[in-house]
């Protein structure tokens, strides 16, 4: 890694509306612990300095209020608002951006991402095992990614995955099932069965 690389902070995205799940995904417990806190522990252990991305109306939520926060300062709903808000707050920092709904994620996968980081690129990301495209929600976004993200946001394009396809992104092989997420009540039941069978 270059000695001139930007410092790396963690950003745990918890501002999603969870519409398909019909309840707050961050508060869903797997193995007895809310997803938000489990993901926070992983991120904090690997990165050291991390923040939770929240919408204004989530600041006082008991689950989120105890953690360092970055409140969305962009109006889009979705990950782009959280990433852009973090970049605005600390423009000279690279961000390891992580979704909070990855029950199979482990510290080894996060360390693999950090070790493979290329600070001369705009981003470092895993490939999705489902479609071979970049996974934006377990990825490192360098300061140089901001201009394109901002430009896309202002044009009404909020998809961070498409931004990674346009940026100079270092792509790593998919880390098995570690990035499988849970978006619906049916997927949650299936995930609980998977975790039970792994216990």
N, CA, C and O of each residue as an XYZ file, in Angstrom:
796
protein
N       0.839     -1.183      0.000
C       0.000      0.000      0.000
C       0.880      1.241      0.000
O       1.887      1.286      0.707
N       0.516      2.238     -0.777
C       1.276      3.477     -0.874
C       1.272      4.212      0.452
O       0.274      4.208      1.173
N       2.410      4.854      0.775
C       2.467      5.627      2.018
C       1.632      6.901      1.892
O       1.341      7.553      2.895
N       1.249      7.256      0.670
C       0.461      8.471      0.472
C      -1.035      8.177      0.398
O      -1.816      9.047      0.012
N      -1.436      6.976      0.759
C      -2.856      6.659      0.652
C      -3.644      7.428      1.718
O      -3.126      7.750      2.787
N      -4.894      7.708      1.400
C      -5.775      8.420      2.333
C      -6.066      7.531      3.530
O      -6.078      6.307      3.402
N      -6.306      8.140      4.713
C      -6.732      7.324      5.857
C      -8.024      6.588      5.516
O      -8.815      7.062      4.700
N      -8.236      5.438      6.135
C      -9.417      4.624      5.846
C     -10.333      4.614      7.060
O      -9.938      4.193      8.147
N     -11.569      5.086      6.863
C     -12.598      5.046      7.900
C     -13.685      4.067      7.451
O     -13.772      3.697      6.280
N     -14.503      3.663      8.410
C     -15.624      2.782      8.097
C     -16.944      3.539      8.095
O     -17.141      4.450      8.899
N     -17.843      3.168      7.201
C     -19.183      3.754      7.151
C     -20.201      2.629      7.079
O     -20.271      1.902      6.087
N     -20.989      2.491      8.138
C     -22.007      1.449      8.188
C     -23.349      2.064      7.785
O     -23.886      2.924      8.483
N     -23.874      1.615      6.662
C     -25.120      2.177      6.141
C     -26.309      1.608      6.894
O     -26.531      0.397      6.900
N     -27.079      2.496      7.534
C     -28.263      2.009      8.259
C     -29.464      2.884      7.972
O     -30.472      2.806      8.673
N     -29.364      3.727      6.935
C     -30.418      4.705      6.673
C     -31.485      4.240      5.708
O     -32.379      5.012      5.360
N     -31.413      2.993      5.267
C     -32.380      2.502      4.281
C     -33.794      2.455      4.833
O     -34.000      2.388      6.045
N     -34.762      2.490      3.935
C     -36.163      2.508      4.358
C     -36.709      1.106      4.650
O     -37.791      0.981      5.225
N     -35.981      0.049      4.266
C     -36.378     -1.349      4.539
C     -37.808     -1.646      4.083
O     -38.550     -2.344      4.774
N     -38.194     -1.116      2.917
C     -39.588     -1.265      2.480
C     -39.984     -2.713      2.225
O     -41.084     -3.133      2.586
N     -39.080     -3.482      1.598
C     -39.444     -4.875      1.288
C     -39.532     -5.732      2.550
O     -40.326     -6.671      2.620
N     -38.700     -5.394      3.555
C     -38.717     -6.172      4.798
C     -39.917     -5.785      5.668
O     -40.374     -6.577      6.492
N     -40.425     -4.557      5.477
C     -41.558     -4.029      6.249
C     -41.219     -3.807      7.726
O     -42.118     -3.607      8.543
N     -39.946     -3.841      8.066
C     -39.484     -3.425      9.392
C     -38.004     -3.062      9.268
O     -37.362     -3.384      8.269
N     -37.475     -2.398     10.278
C     -36.106     -1.893     10.216
C     -35.114     -3.061     10.163
O     -34.972     -3.813     11.127
N     -34.429     -3.202      9.016
C     -33.482     -4.327      8.864
C     -32.351     -4.262      9.879
O     -31.859     -5.291     10.341
N     -31.943     -3.041     10.222
C     -30.810     -2.881     11.143
C     -31.108     -3.480     12.511
O     -30.197     -3.919     13.213
N     -32.394     -3.497     12.893
C     -32.774     -3.990     14.219
C     -33.041     -5.491     14.248
O     -33.181     -6.074     15.323
N     -33.112     -6.124     13.072
C     -33.383     -7.567     13.034
C     -32.229     -8.325     13.688
O     -31.058     -8.083     13.396
N     -32.587     -9.244     14.577
C     -31.547    -10.001     15.281
C     -31.326    -11.352     14.607
O     -32.267    -12.061     14.252
N     -30.051    -11.675     14.448
C     -29.645    -13.024     14.040
C     -28.688    -13.508     15.116
O     -27.791    -12.777     15.536
N     -28.881    -14.737     15.555
C     -28.063    -15.272     16.653
C     -28.073    -14.336     17.858
O     -27.070    -14.179     18.555
N     -29.238    -13.717     18.085
C     -29.420    -12.947     19.312
C     -28.859    -11.536     19.332
O     -28.865    -10.891     20.381
N     -28.374    -11.039     18.199
C     -27.791     -9.696     18.188
C     -28.334     -8.906     16.999
O     -28.358     -9.418     15.880
N     -28.778     -7.644     17.230
C     -29.244     -6.844     16.094
C     -28.159     -6.742     15.020
O     -26.973     -6.605     15.322
N     -28.593     -6.812     13.767
C     -27.631     -6.765     12.658
C     -26.730     -5.545     12.721
O     -25.537     -5.629     12.432
N     -27.308     -4.406     13.100
C     -26.525     -3.168     13.128
C     -25.331     -3.309     14.074
O     -24.214     -2.917     13.735
N     -25.570     -3.867     15.256
C     -24.488     -3.962     16.242
C     -23.454     -5.012     15.835
O     -22.256     -4.839     16.062
N     -23.920     -6.082     15.243
C     -22.987     -7.113     14.779
C     -22.066     -6.548     13.696
O     -20.850     -6.735     13.740
N     -22.665     -5.857     12.724
C     -21.865     -5.268     11.645
C     -20.925     -4.192     12.196
O     -19.788     -4.063     11.744
N     -21.405     -3.429     13.165
C     -20.579     -2.386     13.778
C     -19.342     -3.010     14.438
O     -18.228     -2.512     14.275
N     -19.546     -4.095     15.178
C     -18.407     -4.754     15.849
C     -17.356     -5.191     14.827
O     -16.157     -4.998     15.033
N     -17.817     -5.779     13.728
C     -16.896     -6.239     12.682
C     -16.105     -5.070     12.107
O     -14.882     -5.126     11.980
N     -16.834     -4.012     11.763
C     -16.206     -2.851     11.130
C     -15.231     -2.184     12.086
O     -14.117     -1.824     11.706
N     -15.655     -2.024     13.311
C     -14.835     -1.356     14.323
C     -13.558     -2.150     14.597
O     -12.494     -1.569     14.812
N     -13.670     -3.485     14.589
C     -12.498     -4.337     14.859
C     -11.481     -4.256     13.728
O     -10.276     -4.321     13.968
N     -11.966     -4.114     12.489
C     -11.063     -4.138     11.332
C     -10.543     -2.744     10.989
O      -9.396     -2.601     10.565
N     -11.374     -1.717     11.169
C     -11.023     -0.372     10.723
C     -10.555      0.528     11.867
O      -9.596      1.284     11.707
N     -11.224      0.452     13.023
C     -10.803      1.311     14.137
C     -11.605      2.591     14.245
O     -12.093      2.910     15.329
N     -11.761      3.345     13.148
C     -12.580      4.568     13.210
C     -13.743      4.409     12.254
O     -13.557      4.291     11.043
N     -14.942      4.408     12.807
C     -16.111      4.135     11.964
C     -17.303      4.971     12.409
O     -17.363      5.459     13.537
N     -18.244      5.120     11.492
C     -19.467      5.885     11.738
C     -20.655      5.094     11.208
O     -20.514      4.246     10.326
N     -21.831      5.387     11.761
C     -23.076      4.838     11.238
C     -23.751      5.935     10.426
O     -23.894      7.066     10.890
N     -24.160      5.593      9.224
C     -24.870      6.522      8.350
C     -26.359      6.457      8.673
O     -26.964      5.386      8.620
N     -26.953      7.615      9.011
C     -28.368      7.650      9.403
C     -29.091      8.786      8.685
O     -28.472      9.763      8.265
N     -30.403      8.646      8.549
C     -31.237      9.767      8.120
C     -31.545     10.633      9.340
O     -31.458     10.166     10.476
N     -31.900     11.871      9.107
C     -32.181     12.821     10.201
C     -33.164     12.239     11.211
O     -32.984     12.399     12.419
N     -34.211     11.561     10.717
C     -35.252     11.060     11.631
C     -34.841      9.775     12.364
O     -35.632      9.211     13.121
N     -33.603      9.314     12.138
C     -33.123      8.106     12.842
C     -32.107      8.439     13.939
O     -31.666      7.550     14.667
N     -31.742      9.702     14.056
C     -30.638     10.070     14.953
C     -30.858      9.603     16.389
O     -29.928      9.134     17.045
N     -32.110      9.735     16.879
C     -32.393      9.422     18.282
C     -32.826      7.973     18.487
O     -33.099      7.561     19.615
N     -32.890      7.198     17.405
C     -33.257      5.784     17.533
C     -32.300      5.112     18.520
O     -31.084      5.227     18.365
N     -32.828      4.409     19.541
C     -31.961      3.854     20.594
C     -30.823      2.979     20.069
O     -29.730      2.977     20.636
N     -31.074      2.239     18.994
C     -30.040      1.364     18.440
C     -28.888      2.177     17.844
O     -27.724      1.796     17.969
N     -29.217      3.294     17.200
C     -28.210      4.086     16.484
C     -27.608      5.197     17.339
O     -26.479      5.627     17.099
N     -28.363      5.664     18.340
C     -27.956      6.852     19.100
C     -26.657      6.635     19.873
O     -25.953      7.596     20.184
N     -26.336      5.383     20.182
C     -25.129      5.111     20.994
C     -23.848      5.056     20.152
O     -22.748      4.961     20.697
N     -23.992      5.115     18.828
C     -22.823      4.986     17.942
C     -22.516      6.322     17.267
O     -23.421      7.137     17.091
N     -21.241      6.568     16.880
C     -20.912      7.801     16.162
C     -21.652      7.838     14.828
O     -21.662      6.853     14.090
N     -22.271      8.980     14.524
C     -23.150      9.050     13.351
C     -22.671     10.075     12.327
O     -22.027     11.069     12.663
N     -23.005      9.800     11.071
C     -22.972     10.822     10.030
C     -24.389     10.879      9.464
O     -24.899      9.905      8.912
N     -25.012     12.060      9.621
C     -26.405     12.230      9.184
C     -26.411     12.599      7.706
O     -25.626     13.435      7.259
N     -27.303     11.965      6.959
C     -27.411     12.253      5.522
C     -27.613     13.748      5.285
O     -28.512     14.367      5.854
N     -26.765     14.309      4.439
C     -26.934     15.720      4.063
C     -27.302     15.845      2.589
O     -27.315     16.942      2.030
N     -27.602     14.707      1.967
C     -28.100     14.684      0.587
C     -29.505     14.074      0.620
O     -29.806     13.240      1.474
N     -30.346     14.491     -0.302
C     -31.761     14.128     -0.205
C     -32.141     12.772     -0.798
O     -33.265     12.311     -0.596
N     -31.249     12.139     -1.509
C     -31.611     10.851     -2.121
C     -31.837      9.804     -1.032
O     -31.155      9.800     -0.007
N     -32.794      8.928     -1.269
C     -32.931      7.781     -0.377
C     -32.040      6.690     -0.941
O     -32.090      6.390     -2.134
N     -31.230      6.100     -0.083
C     -30.381      5.018     -0.565
C     -28.925      5.252     -0.230
O     -28.565      6.281      0.342
N     -28.083      4.285     -0.593
C     -26.672      4.311     -0.205
C     -25.911      5.535     -0.705
O     -25.014      6.024     -0.018
N     -26.260      6.042     -1.901
C     -25.509      7.174     -2.452
C     -25.524      8.362     -1.496
O     -24.516      9.053     -1.344
N     -26.677      8.601     -0.845
C     -26.785      9.732      0.087
C     -25.818      9.552      1.257
O     -25.165     10.505      1.684
N     -25.732      8.328      1.771
C     -24.833      8.066      2.890
C     -23.370      8.230      2.507
O     -22.590      8.826      3.249
N     -23.000      7.695      1.342
C     -21.594      7.774      0.902
C     -21.217      9.233      0.645
O     -20.167      9.686      1.100
N     -22.055      9.969     -0.072
C     -21.761     11.367     -0.373
C     -21.694     12.212      0.905
O     -20.862     13.113      1.007
N     -22.562     11.926      1.872
C     -22.563     12.684      3.125
C     -21.270     12.444      3.900
O     -20.715     13.372      4.489
N     -20.793     11.205      3.899
C     -19.525     10.892      4.575
C     -18.362     11.575      3.865
O     -17.460     12.107      4.512
N     -18.386     11.558      2.533
C     -17.312     12.194      1.772
C     -17.319     13.710      1.986
O     -16.260     14.337      2.006
N     -18.494     14.293      2.145
C     -18.580     15.736      2.405
C     -17.993     16.045      3.787
O     -17.295     17.044      3.962
N     -18.277     15.191      4.754
C     -17.805     15.434      6.131
C     -16.296     15.260      6.235
O     -15.630     16.052      6.901
N     -15.748     14.240      5.590
C     -14.299     13.971      5.620
C     -13.810     13.770      4.185
O     -13.661     12.628      3.751
N     -13.557     14.850      3.436
C     -13.265     14.724      2.006
C     -11.934     14.051      1.679
O     -11.747     13.571      0.561
N     -11.008     14.008      2.637
C      -9.682     13.436      2.347
C      -9.535     12.009      2.845
O      -8.423     11.504      2.992
N     -10.657     11.368      3.102
C     -10.651     10.025      3.690
C     -11.208      9.022      2.682
O     -12.110      9.349      1.910
N     -10.672      7.807      2.692
C     -11.286      6.698      1.951
C     -12.276      6.021      2.898
O     -12.049      5.949      4.106
N     -13.358      5.535      2.339
C     -14.411      4.931      3.166
C     -14.619      3.466      2.815
O     -14.848      3.115      1.657
N     -14.534      2.615      3.835
C     -14.993      1.235      3.670
C     -16.483      1.277      3.980
O     -16.891      1.377      5.138
N     -17.282      1.198      2.930
C     -18.737      1.321      3.057
C     -19.338     -0.079      3.179
O     -19.044     -0.977      2.390
N     -20.190     -0.234      4.196
C     -20.724     -1.555      4.497
C     -22.214     -1.476      4.757
O     -22.670     -0.640      5.537
N     -22.979     -2.348      4.103
C     -24.410     -2.463      4.405
C     -24.569     -3.202      5.732
O     -23.722     -4.012      6.109
N     -25.667     -2.912      6.436
C     -25.842     -3.576      7.738
C     -26.632     -4.877      7.627
O     -26.913     -5.515      8.642
N     -26.998     -5.284      6.395
C     -27.864     -6.468      6.275
C     -27.134     -7.651      5.650
O     -27.628     -8.287      4.719
N     -25.940     -7.932      6.187
C     -25.119     -9.046      5.667
C     -24.827    -10.024      6.815
O     -23.736     -9.991      7.384
N     -25.786    -10.894      7.160
C     -25.624    -11.748      8.339
C     -24.464    -12.740      8.260
O     -24.021    -13.241      9.294
N     -23.954    -13.040      7.041
C     -22.878    -14.031      6.912
C     -21.489    -13.386      6.822
O     -20.476    -14.081      6.748
N     -21.457    -12.058      6.830
C     -20.167    -11.365      6.719
C     -19.286    -11.680      7.923
O     -19.773    -11.796      9.047
N     -17.974    -11.816      7.673
C     -17.036    -12.051      8.775
C     -15.836    -11.113      8.655
O     -15.619    -10.473      7.626
N     -15.066    -11.054      9.739
C     -13.913    -10.143      9.780
C     -12.877    -10.521      8.724
O     -12.202     -9.647      8.182
N     -12.744    -11.813      8.428
C     -11.765    -12.252      7.423
C     -12.051    -11.612      6.068
O     -11.133    -11.172      5.377
N     -13.334    -11.563      5.691
C     -13.723    -10.963      4.405
C     -13.397     -9.476      4.393
O     -12.881     -8.958      3.403
N     -13.696     -8.791      5.493
C     -13.382     -7.357      5.566
C     -11.876     -7.120      5.490
O     -11.423     -6.198      4.812
N     -11.104     -7.952      6.184
C      -9.635     -7.785      6.153
C      -9.098     -8.034      4.748
O      -8.167     -7.364      4.302
N      -9.687     -8.994      4.063
C      -9.279     -9.298      2.687
C      -9.472     -8.062      1.799
O      -8.623     -7.748      0.964
N     -10.585     -7.376      1.990
C     -10.864     -6.158      1.225
C      -9.832     -5.076      1.546
O      -9.291     -4.438      0.643
N      -9.565     -4.875      2.832
C      -8.606     -3.839      3.248
C      -7.206     -4.148      2.719
O      -6.498     -3.254      2.255
N      -6.814     -5.422      2.794
C      -5.469     -5.798      2.329
C      -5.326     -5.648      0.817
O      -4.232     -5.388      0.318
N      -6.428     -5.811      0.092
C      -6.376     -5.719     -1.374
C      -6.571     -4.280     -1.865
O      -6.487     -4.013     -3.064
N      -6.829     -3.366     -0.943
C      -7.105     -1.964     -1.324
C      -6.003     -1.399     -2.211
O      -4.814     -1.551     -1.932
N      -6.430     -0.743     -3.285
C      -5.487     -0.038     -4.161
C      -5.813      1.451     -4.093
O      -6.756      1.903     -4.743
N      -5.041      2.228     -3.309
C      -5.370      3.641     -3.138
C      -5.168      4.468     -4.403
O      -5.597      5.620     -4.463
N      -4.510      3.886     -5.427
C      -4.338      4.632     -6.681
C      -5.558      4.474     -7.593
O      -5.675      5.177     -8.596
N      -6.460      3.560     -7.251
C      -7.719      3.409     -7.995
C      -8.767      4.322     -7.353
O      -8.474      5.014     -6.377
N      -9.985      4.325     -7.898
C     -11.079      5.089     -7.287
C     -11.831      4.258     -6.255
O     -12.466      4.796     -5.348
N     -11.751      2.944     -6.407
C     -12.489      2.066     -5.506
C     -11.911      0.655     -5.572
O     -11.272      0.272     -6.552
N     -12.151     -0.103     -4.508
C     -11.814     -1.529     -4.457
C     -13.070     -2.247     -3.995
O     -13.644     -1.896     -2.964
N     -13.502     -3.256     -4.753
C     -14.777     -3.907     -4.443
C     -14.725     -5.387     -4.780
O     -13.950     -5.823     -5.632
N     -15.563     -6.149     -4.094
C     -15.757     -7.552     -4.445
C     -16.701     -7.642     -5.646
O     -17.480     -6.728     -5.917
N     -16.610     -8.758     -6.349
C     -17.545     -9.079     -7.420
C     -18.723     -9.831     -6.808
O     -18.536    -10.655     -5.913
N     -19.929     -9.553     -7.282
C     -21.101    -10.284     -6.808
C     -21.060    -11.723     -7.317
O     -20.745    -11.965     -8.481
N     -21.379    -12.671     -6.443
C     -21.402    -14.078     -6.882
C     -22.644    -14.354     -7.721
O     -22.740    -15.400     -8.362
N     -23.600    -13.416     -7.721
C     -24.862    -13.634     -8.444
C     -24.802    -13.159     -9.893
O     -25.336    -13.815    -10.787
N     -24.141    -12.001    -10.128
C     -24.165    -11.464    -11.498
C     -22.806    -10.967    -11.994
O     -22.702    -10.442    -13.103
N     -21.760    -11.131    -11.169
C     -20.428    -10.736    -11.610
C     -20.170     -9.235    -11.605
O     -19.091     -8.793    -12.000
N     -21.149     -8.446    -11.162
C     -20.982     -6.992    -11.109
C     -20.360     -6.581     -9.773
O     -20.353     -7.374     -8.832
N     -19.839     -5.355     -9.675
C     -19.224     -4.929     -8.407
C     -20.259     -4.833     -7.284
O     -21.413     -4.467     -7.510
N     -19.823     -5.166     -6.080
C     -20.664     -5.053     -4.879
C     -20.359     -3.711     -4.215
O     -19.305     -3.577     -3.593
N     -21.235     -2.718     -4.322
C     -20.910     -1.394     -3.794
C     -21.011     -1.279     -2.281
O     -20.477     -0.335     -1.698
N     -21.696     -2.235     -1.631
C     -21.991     -2.071     -0.212
C     -21.120     -2.933      0.692
O     -21.461     -3.201      1.844
N     -19.996     -3.355      0.146
C     -18.873     -3.845      0.940
C     -17.668     -3.511      0.077
O     -17.055     -4.382     -0.539
N     -17.346     -2.213      0.051
C     -16.346     -1.710     -0.894
C     -15.618     -0.525     -0.280
O     -16.123      0.128      0.633
N     -14.425     -0.260     -0.797
C     -13.656      0.909     -0.373
C     -13.762      1.969     -1.460
O     -13.422      1.727     -2.618
N     -14.239      3.142     -1.070
C     -14.416      4.280     -1.971
C     -13.329      5.299     -1.647
O     -13.332      5.884     -0.564
N     -12.413      5.512     -2.566
C     -11.329      6.479     -2.363
C     -11.870      7.905     -2.535
O     -12.937      8.092     -3.120
N     -11.135      8.921     -2.022
C     -11.581     10.304     -2.199
C     -11.828     10.661     -3.676
O     -12.693     11.479     -3.988
N     -11.059     10.040     -4.570
C     -11.182     10.353     -6.003
C     -12.509      9.901     -6.603
O     -12.842     10.290     -7.722
N     -13.272      9.084     -5.875
C     -14.569      8.625     -6.402
C     -15.647      9.702     -6.251
O     -16.711      9.608     -6.863
N     -15.371     10.721     -5.439
C     -16.421     11.677     -5.063
C     -16.977     12.451     -6.262
O     -18.190     12.618     -6.393
N     -16.088     12.917     -7.126
C     -16.538     13.781     -8.228
C     -17.586     13.078     -9.095
O     -18.620     13.660     -9.423
N     -17.314     11.831     -9.459
C     -18.273     11.106    -10.308
C     -19.564     10.797     -9.545
O     -20.657     10.932    -10.095
N     -19.439     10.387     -8.290
C     -20.641     10.108     -7.489
C     -21.524     11.351     -7.403
O     -22.745     11.274     -7.539
N     -20.882     12.500     -7.173
C     -21.612     13.765     -7.045
C     -22.277     14.143     -8.381
O     -23.426     14.584     -8.426
N     -21.528     13.958     -9.437
C     -22.045     14.269    -10.776
C     -23.273     13.392    -11.096
O     -24.282     13.877    -11.609
N     -23.157     12.101    -10.783
C     -24.267     11.179    -11.027
C     -25.475     11.561    -10.155
O     -26.615     11.561    -10.619
N     -25.203     11.884     -8.890
C     -26.274     12.271     -7.972
C     -27.037     13.486     -8.522
O     -28.267     13.511     -8.530
N     -26.283     14.485     -8.978
C     -26.916     15.711     -9.475
C     -27.719     15.455    -10.751
O     -28.637     16.208    -11.076
N     -27.369     14.395    -11.466
C     -28.125     14.024    -12.673
C     -29.291     13.083    -12.340
O     -30.005     12.631    -13.236
N     -29.477     12.793    -11.045
C     -30.580     11.923    -10.636
C     -30.268     10.441    -10.707
O     -31.177      9.611    -10.694
N     -28.966     10.098    -10.783
C     -28.551      8.686    -10.850
C     -27.985      8.277     -9.493
O     -26.881      8.678     -9.126
N     -28.752      7.474     -8.752
C     -28.370      7.176     -7.370
C     -27.785      5.782     -7.169
O     -27.549      5.367     -6.034
N     -27.551      5.061     -8.254
C     -27.090      3.667     -8.108
C     -25.569      3.600     -7.923
O     -24.830      3.896     -8.862
N     -25.085      3.216     -6.731
C     -23.637      3.172     -6.523
C     -22.943      2.074     -7.327
O     -21.763      2.192     -7.656
N     -23.674      1.010     -7.641
C     -23.085     -0.069     -8.443
C     -22.701      0.448     -9.833
O     -21.623      0.149    -10.347
N     -23.605      1.228    -10.426
C     -23.302      1.777    -11.756
C     -22.130      2.755    -11.686
O     -21.353      2.870    -12.633
N     -22.009      3.457    -10.560
C     -20.854      4.354    -10.380
C     -19.558      3.542    -10.374
O     -18.569      3.942    -10.988
N     -19.565      2.408     -9.682
C     -18.351      1.564     -9.643
C     -17.971      1.076    -11.039
O     -16.790      0.911    -11.344
N     -18.971      0.848    -11.882
C     -18.694      0.403    -13.254
C     -18.048      1.515    -14.075
O     -17.315      1.242    -15.025
N     -18.318      2.761    -13.713
C     -17.728      3.892    -14.435
C     -16.373      4.311    -13.864
O     -15.537      4.868    -14.575
N     -16.168      4.043    -12.594
C     -14.916      4.437    -11.931
C     -13.805      3.438    -12.235
O     -14.048      2.360    -12.778
N     -12.581      3.818    -11.873
C     -11.450      2.871    -11.941
C     -11.532      2.006    -10.680
O     -11.017      2.364     -9.621
N     -12.187      0.871    -10.829
C     -12.459      0.005     -9.677
C     -11.644     -1.279     -9.771
O     -11.670     -1.972    -10.789
N     -10.921     -1.586     -8.699
C     -10.222     -2.865     -8.600
C     -11.244     -3.893     -8.130
O     -11.843     -3.736     -7.066
N     -11.445     -4.947     -8.926
C     -12.446     -5.957     -8.589
C     -11.795     -7.218     -8.045
O     -10.870     -7.768     -8.643
N     -12.292     -7.661     -6.908
C     -11.790     -8.884     -6.262
C     -12.805    -10.003     -6.498
O     -13.986     -9.732     -6.713
N     -12.355    -11.255     -6.458
C     -13.302    -12.365     -6.619
C     -14.355    -12.347     -5.507
O     -14.083    -11.891     -4.396
N     -15.537    -12.837     -5.807
C     -16.608    -12.901     -4.800
C     -16.154    -13.741     -3.604
O     -15.568    -14.808     -3.788
N     -16.421    -13.267     -2.370
C     -15.980    -14.014     -1.180
C     -17.013    -15.051     -0.741
O     -17.542    -14.975      0.368
N     -17.291    -16.007     -1.600
C     -18.265    -17.048     -1.248
C     -19.635    -16.442     -0.991
O     -20.124    -15.633     -1.780
N     -20.257    -16.842      0.125
C     -21.612    -16.359      0.442
C     -21.589    -15.189      1.422
O     -22.647    -14.760      1.883
N     -20.406    -14.662      1.752
C     -20.277    -13.666      2.823
C     -21.110    -12.411      2.593
O     -21.490    -11.738      3.551
N     -21.401    -12.085      1.319
C     -22.131    -10.845      1.034
C     -23.597    -11.089      0.686
O     -24.268    -10.200      0.161
N     -24.096    -12.290      0.977
C     -25.527    -12.545      0.756
C     -26.333    -11.670      1.715
O     -26.091    -11.675      2.922
N     -27.293    -10.919      1.168
C     -28.069    -10.053      2.061
C     -29.509    -10.530      2.167
O     -29.918    -11.487      1.510
N     -30.267     -9.839      3.012
C     -31.618    -10.264      3.352
C     -32.545     -9.069      3.183
O     -32.411     -8.075      3.896
N     -33.484     -9.156      2.243
C     -34.340     -8.004      1.944
C     -35.825     -8.216      2.220
O     -36.585     -7.251      2.305
N     -36.240     -9.474      2.361
C     -37.674     -9.744      2.520
C     -37.882    -10.691      3.713
O     -36.945    -11.371      4.132
N     -39.098    -10.736      4.255
C     -39.363    -11.673      5.357
C     -39.055    -13.128      4.970
O     -38.602    -13.914      5.803
N     -39.304    -13.478      3.700
C     -39.028    -14.854      3.255
C     -37.524    -15.136      3.282
O     -37.085    -16.199      3.723
N     -36.747    -14.164      2.804
C     -35.282    -14.336      2.820
C     -34.765    -14.405      4.255
O     -33.777    -15.083      4.534
N     -35.435    -13.704      5.155
C     -34.989    -13.741      6.554
C     -35.161    -15.151      7.138
O     -34.272    -15.663      7.819
N     -36.316    -15.768      6.859
C     -36.563    -17.134      7.350
C     -35.494    -18.082      6.795
O     -34.942    -18.914      7.516
N     -35.219    -17.935      5.507
C     -34.212    -18.790      4.863
C     -32.832    -18.577      5.494
O     -32.095    -19.536      5.727
N     -32.488    -17.308      5.768
C     -31.187    -17.012      6.375
C     -31.087    -17.596      7.781
O     -30.039    -18.114      8.166
N     -32.161    -17.514      8.539
C     -32.138    -18.078      9.900
C     -31.902    -19.597      9.848
O     -31.198    -20.156     10.689
N     -32.498    -20.243      8.852
C     -32.286    -21.696      8.696
C     -30.827    -21.976      8.319
O     -30.227    -22.930      8.813
N     -30.260    -21.141      7.443
C     -28.847    -21.329      7.055
C     -27.931    -21.173      8.263
O     -27.004    -21.957      8.463
N     -28.207    -20.142      9.067
C     -27.345    -19.895     10.236
C     -27.463    -21.040     11.240
O     -26.472    -21.438     11.852
N     -28.678    -21.568     11.407
C     -28.870    -22.707     12.314
C     -28.077    -23.916     11.853
O     -27.470    -24.625     12.655
N     -28.095    -24.140     10.538
C     -27.396    -25.324     10.019
C     -25.875    -25.156     10.128
O     -25.141    -26.144     10.129
N     -25.401    -23.902     10.219
C     -23.963    -23.650     10.330
C     -23.493    -23.681     11.788
O     -22.302    -23.824     12.065
N     -24.454    -23.543     12.719
C     -24.075    -23.415     14.139
C     -23.455    -24.694     14.670
O     -23.081    -24.759     15.842
